[in-house]
Amino acid sequence: MLDGLVVAGHGGEGDASCAGSFHSSQVRLTMSPARHHGYHDIIAVERTDTDNPSPDKDGECQAHPAKSVKRTHRLRYDGNRYPVPAALRVMGL
């Protein structure tokens, strides 16, 4: 019913001198009291965290996390399944 839903992901790239950009995301699912076709809607809260580490004045690698970004998606049952928004799907599905 939720084919292709990604609930966690991590990625990024960096170099040997500590410079880079990294991200992680998590999705929390909760049931909504609202219903469609007899099934509760699902509220998906996506939280994305990013970090852009860089060397400090002593050459030590230091994290530079950005403010977390939260997005809320409502998944409604369409009679056959819960269509998953593109932002929450596995690439290629």
C-alpha positions in Angstrom: 0.0 0.0 0.0 3.0 2.3 0.4 5.3 1.0 -2.3 8.4 3.0 -2.8 8.2 5.1 0.4 11.6 6.1 1.8 11.6 6.5 5.6 15.4 7.2 6.0 18.3 8.2 3.8 21.8 9.5 4.1 24.2 10.8 1.5 26.8 13.4 0.6 30.4 13.7 -0.5 33.6 15.1 0.8 37.3 15.3 0.2 40.4 14.3 2.1 40.8 17.8 3.5 37.4 17.7 5.3 35.4 19.9 2.9 32.1 18.4 1.8 28.3 18.4 2.1 26.3 15.7 3.8 22.6 15.2 4.4 20.3 12.8 6.2 16.5 12.5 6.2 14.0 10.7 8.3 10.2 10.4 7.9 7.9 9.9 10.8 4.5 8.4 10.0 1.3 9.0 12.1 -2.3 8.2 11.5 -4.7 11.1 10.9 -8.3 11.1 12.1 -9.4 12.0 8.5 -10.4 9.2 6.3 -10.7 8.5 2.6 -12.3 5.4 1.2 -12.6 4.0 4.7 -8.9 4.3 5.6 -7.2 6.9 7.7 -4.9 9.4 6.0 -1.3 9.1 6.9 0.7 12.2 8.0 4.4 11.9 6.9 6.7 14.4 8.6 10.0 14.6 6.8 13.0 16.0 8.6 16.2 16.8 6.6 19.5 17.7 8.3 22.6 19.0 6.4 26.2 19.5 7.5 28.9 21.3 5.6 32.1 20.4 7.5 35.3 22.3 7.0 38.7 22.6 8.6 39.1 25.2 11.4 42.2 27.4 11.8 44.2 24.5 13.3 43.2 22.2 10.4 40.8 20.2 12.6 37.6 19.1 10.8 34.6 20.9 12.3 30.9 20.3 11.7 28.7 23.1 10.5 25.2 21.8 10.7 22.4 23.9 9.1 19.0 24.3 10.6 16.8 21.2 10.2 14.1 21.5 7.6 10.7 19.8 8.2 8.1 19.1 5.5 4.7 17.6 6.1 2.9 15.4 3.5 -0.6 13.9 3.7 -1.0 10.5 2.1 -4.7 9.8 1.2 -5.9 6.3 0.4 -7.2 6.4 -3.2 -9.2 3.1 -3.0 -6.3 0.9 -4.0 -3.2 2.3 -2.2 -1.7 5.4 -0.7 0.0 7.4 -3.5 3.5 8.4 -2.3 4.6 12.0 -3.1 7.6 12.2 -5.4 9.6 13.8 -2.6 9.3 10.6 -0.5 9.7 8.0 -3.2 12.6 5.8 -4.0 14.3 7.1 -7.2 13.0 5.3 -10.2 9.6 4.3 -8.8 
